[in-house]
């Protein structure tokens, strides 16, 4: 079950104390392989009968497209950008994450408030201000942090999308060399992530390993979080059980339909 606890004050309009779903977060800098692990987890969970919601930064209807448009101009200051992101996060929390948990789903978040806090901190934004801004965030059941180093990030980034303006710190690092700005920015960002990992109790996973190796470690942690989920499923009407028939969760579905889950 997910206990409704928040990093600050409980936001208005959020009812209840316990939800039958699970909230799992994969954190880490760009290029570390978060999206790959989210995709693998989603397929693995659904193959075992778990209903899954995936969400991530800028995916809200309220603010997602606006953030993307605003960032194209490369002129947003850090405070304005984080207010945009806070609106995006709140909309997804209220409209996606909490309803999914209430329906007994597994919510997979590709980054959470921690990426936003790390990015802001290295740009000089007050950590106390960020704590207050994101105090409404629900505490996840587990935060898996894919740890890496700059030496592994550089070839991965060059082999995919190249050096991004924002992920190279071009908005506040004034050096003319994009490569050196990327290295400096990611060094600062990784140090901030490790500080947050200690403060918030992330579960570290070595992101320098192969995709299969990382997934094996991630899967083991997820299995531990999902333990007992079937027994906690609500016996009431829900979007997944419209007749209120007392769906027992994914394990019960597998017992009833063994041929569909290999």
C-alpha positions as CSV (number, residue, x, y, z in Angstrom):
1,X,0.0,0.0,0.0
2,X,1.0,3.6,-0.4
3,X,0.7,5.6,2.8
4,X,-0.4,9.2,2.0
5,X,2.6,11.1,3.4
6,X,4.0,14.3,1.9
7,X,7.3,16.1,2.2
8,X,5.5,19.1,3.5
9,X,1.9,19.9,4.3
10,X,-0.9,17.8,2.8
11,X,-2.2,19.5,-0.2
12,X,-5.9,20.5,-0.3
13,X,-8.5,18.1,-1.7
14,X,-6.5,15.0,-1.2
15,X,-8.6,12.5,0.8
16,X,-7.7,9.3,2.6
17,X,-4.6,8.0,4.3
18,X,-3.8,4.7,2.5
19,X,-4.0,3.8,-1.2
20,X,-3.7,0.3,-2.6
21,X,-1.3,1.1,-5.4
22,X,2.4,1.7,-5.5
23,X,4.4,4.7,-6.5
24,X,7.9,3.9,-7.8
25,X,10.3,6.6,-9.0
26,X,13.4,6.2,-11.2
27,X,15.7,9.1,-10.8
28,X,19.0,10.1,-12.5
29,X,20.5,12.5,-14.9
30,X,19.9,12.5,-18.7
31,X,21.7,9.7,-20.5
32,X,21.8,7.3,-17.6
33,X,19.1,5.0,-19.0
34,X,16.0,6.0,-17.0
35,X,13.6,5.8,-19.9
36,X,14.9,2.4,-20.9
37,X,14.4,1.0,-17.4
38,X,10.9,2.5,-17.2
39,X,10.0,0.8,-20.5
40,X,11.4,-2.6,-19.4
41,X,9.6,-2.3,-16.0
42,X,6.3,-1.5,-17.6
43,X,6.5,-4.5,-19.9
44,X,7.6,-6.8,-17.1
45,X,4.8,-5.6,-14.7
46,X,2.1,-5.8,-17.3
47,X,3.2,-9.2,-18.3
48,X,2.5,-10.2,-14.7
49,X,-0.9,-8.6,-14.7
50,X,-0.1,-5.4,-12.9
51,X,-2.0,-2.3,-14.3
52,X,0.6,0.4,-14.8
53,X,0.7,4.2,-15.2
54,X,3.8,5.9,-16.5
55,X,4.4,9.6,-16.1
56,X,7.3,12.0,-16.2
57,X,8.3,15.6,-16.5
58,X,6.2,17.9,-18.8
59,X,3.5,15.3,-19.4
60,X,0.6,17.3,-17.8
61,X,-2.2,18.7,-19.9
62,X,-2.0,21.9,-17.9
63,X,1.6,22.9,-18.3
64,X,3.6,20.3,-20.3
65,X,3.4,21.8,-23.8
66,X,3.8,25.3,-22.3
67,X,7.1,24.3,-20.7
68,X,8.4,22.9,-23.9
69,X,7.5,26.0,-25.9
70,X,9.0,28.3,-23.3
71,X,12.3,26.4,-23.1
72,X,12.8,26.7,-26.9
73,X,13.6,30.3,-26.4
74,X,16.5,29.5,-24.0
75,X,15.5,32.6,-21.9
76,X,13.7,31.3,-18.8
77,X,15.2,32.2,-15.5
78,X,15.4,29.3,-12.9
79,X,12.6,30.6,-10.6
80,X,10.1,31.0,-13.5
81,X,11.1,27.6,-14.9
82,X,10.5,25.9,-11.6
83,X,7.1,27.5,-11.1
84,X,6.2,26.1,-14.5
85,X,7.5,22.6,-13.4
86,X,5.6,22.8,-10.1
87,X,2.4,23.4,-12.0
88,X,3.2,20.5,-14.3
89,X,4.0,18.2,-11.3
90,X,0.9,19.2,-9.3
91,X,-1.4,18.5,-12.3
92,X,0.1,15.1,-12.8
93,X,0.0,14.3,-9.1
94,X,-3.7,15.3,-8.8
95,X,-5.0,13.9,-12.2
96,X,-2.7,10.9,-12.8
97,X,-0.7,9.6,-9.9
98,X,-3.1,9.7,-7.0
99,X,-6.1,8.4,-9.1
100,X,-3.8,5.5,-10.3
101,X,-2.8,4.6,-6.8
102,X,-6.4,4.8,-5.6
103,X,-7.3,2.3,-8.4
104,X,-4.6,-0.1,-7.2
105,X,-2.2,0.6,-10.1
106,X,1.6,0.8,-10.1
107,X,2.6,4.3,-11.0
108,X,6.1,4.5,-12.6
109,X,7.5,8.0,-12.5
110,X,10.4,8.8,-14.9
111,X,12.0,11.4,-12.6
112,X,10.2,13.2,-9.8
113,X,10.8,16.4,-7.9
114,X,14.4,15.5,-7.2
115,X,15.6,16.2,-10.7
116,X,14.0,19.6,-10.5
117,X,15.5,20.3,-7.1
118,X,19.0,19.2,-8.3
119,X,18.8,21.3,-11.4
120,X,17.7,24.4,-9.5
121,X,20.3,24.0,-6.7
122,X,23.3,24.0,-9.2
123,X,21.8,27.2,-10.7
124,X,21.9,28.9,-7.4
125,X,18.2,28.6,-6.4
126,X,17.6,28.4,-2.6
127,X,17.2,24.8,-1.5
128,X,14.9,26.0,1.3
129,X,12.7,27.7,-1.4
130,X,12.6,24.5,-3.4
131,X,11.7,22.5,-0.3
132,X,8.7,24.8,0.2
133,X,7.7,24.8,-3.4
134,X,7.6,21.0,-3.7
135,X,6.4,20.2,-0.2
136,X,3.1,19.0,-1.6
137,X,4.8,16.0,-3.3
138,X,3.7,12.6,-2.2
139,X,6.4,10.5,-0.7
140,X,7.0,7.5,-3.1
141,X,7.2,3.9,-2.0
142,X,10.7,3.7,-3.4
143,X,13.0,6.0,-5.3
144,X,15.6,4.2,-7.3
145,X,18.5,6.3,-8.2
146,X,20.6,5.3,-11.3
147,X,24.0,6.5,-10.3
148,X,26.8,7.1,-12.8
149,X,29.8,9.3,-13.6
150,X,30.6,11.8,-16.3
151,X,33.0,9.5,-18.0
152,X,30.1,7.1,-18.8
153,X,27.7,9.9,-19.6
154,X,29.8,11.5,-22.3
155,X,29.8,8.6,-24.8
156,X,26.2,7.8,-24.1
157,X,25.1,11.3,-24.8
158,X,27.2,11.6,-27.9
159,X,25.7,8.3,-29.1
160,X,22.1,9.4,-28.7
161,X,20.9,13.0,-28.9
162,X,24.1,15.0,-28.4
163,X,24.7,17.8,-26.0
164,X,21.5,19.6,-25.1
165,X,21.4,23.3,-24.3
166,X,19.8,22.9,-20.9
167,X,21.5,19.6,-19.9
168,X,24.9,21.3,-20.7
169,X,24.1,24.2,-18.4
170,X,24.4,26.7,-21.3
171,X,21.8,28.9,-19.6
172,X,24.2,29.8,-16.7
173,X,27.7,28.5,-17.6
174,X,29.2,31.1,-19.9
175,X,32.1,29.1,-21.3
176,X,32.3,28.9,-25.1
177,X,33.1,25.2,-25.2
178,X,29.9,23.1,-25.1
179,X,31.8,19.9,-24.2
180,X,33.5,21.4,-21.2
181,X,30.2,23.1,-20.1
182,X,28.5,19.7,-20.3
183,X,31.2,18.1,-18.1
184,X,31.1,20.9,-15.6
185,X,27.3,20.9,-15.4
186,X,26.9,17.1,-15.1
187,X,29.7,17.0,-12.4
188,X,27.7,19.6,-10.3
189,X,24.4,17.8,-11.0
190,X,25.7,14.4,-10.0
191,X,27.1,15.8,-6.7
192,X,23.7,17.3,-6.0
193,X,21.9,14.1,-6.8
194,X,24.1,12.2,-4.3
195,X,23.4,14.8,-1.6
196,X,19.6,14.4,-2.3
197,X,20.1,10.6,-2.2
198,X,21.4,10.7,1.3
199,X,18.8,13.2,2.5
200,X,15.8,11.4,1.0
201,X,16.9,7.8,1.3
202,X,17.2,6.9,-2.4
203,X,18.0,3.3,-3.2
204,X,21.1,3.5,-5.4
205,X,21.6,1.4,-8.5
206,X,24.9,1.3,-10.4
207,X,23.8,2.9,-13.7
208,X,27.2,2.1,-15.3
209,X,26.3,-1.5,-15.7
210,X,24.7,-3.1,-18.8
211,X,21.0,-2.5,-19.4
212,X,20.3,-6.1,-18.4
213,X,22.5,-5.7,-15.2
214,X,20.7,-2.5,-14.2
215,X,17.3,-4.0,-14.9
216,X,18.1,-7.1,-12.7
217,X,18.9,-4.8,-9.8
218,X,15.8,-2.5,-10.4
219,X,13.5,-5.5,-10.8
220,X,14.7,-7.0,-7.4
221,X,13.9,-3.7,-5.7
222,X,10.5,-3.4,-7.4
223,X,9.6,-7.0,-6.4
224,X,10.2,-6.1,-2.8
225,X,8.0,-3.1,-3.0
226,X,5.1,-5.0,-4.6
227,X,5.2,-7.7,-2.0
228,X,1.7,-8.2,-0.5
229,X,0.0,-5.9,-3.0
230,X,-2.6,-8.5,-4.0
231,X,-3.8,-8.9,-0.4
232,X,-4.2,-5.1,-0.1
233,X,-6.4,-4.6,-3.1
234,X,-9.7,-2.8,-2.2
235,X,-13.0,-4.8,-2.3
236,X,-15.0,-1.9,-3.7
237,X,-15.9,-0.4,-7.0
238,X,-13.0,1.2,-8.9
239,X,-12.0,2.0,-12.5
240,X,-10.4,-1.5,-12.6
241,X,-13.3,-3.3,-10.8
242,X,-16.4,-1.4,-12.0
243,X,-18.8,-3.9,-10.5
244,X,-17.2,-3.8,-7.0
245,X,-16.5,-7.5,-7.3
246,X,-13.5,-7.4,-5.0
247,X,-10.7,-7.9,-7.6
248,X,-7.8,-9.3,-5.6
249,X,-5.0,-7.8,-7.7
250,X,-2.6,-9.0,-10.4
251,X,-1.7,-12.3,-8.6
252,X,-5.3,-13.3,-8.4
253,X,-5.7,-12.5,-12.1
254,X,-2.8,-14.8,-12.8
255,X,-4.4,-17.6,-10.8
256,X,-7.6,-17.3,-12.8
257,X,-6.0,-17.0,-16.2
258,X,-2.8,-18.9,-16.1
259,X,-2.6,-19.4,-19.8
260,X,-2.3,-15.7,-20.5
261,X,0.8,-15.1,-18.4
262,X,3.9,-17.1,-19.2
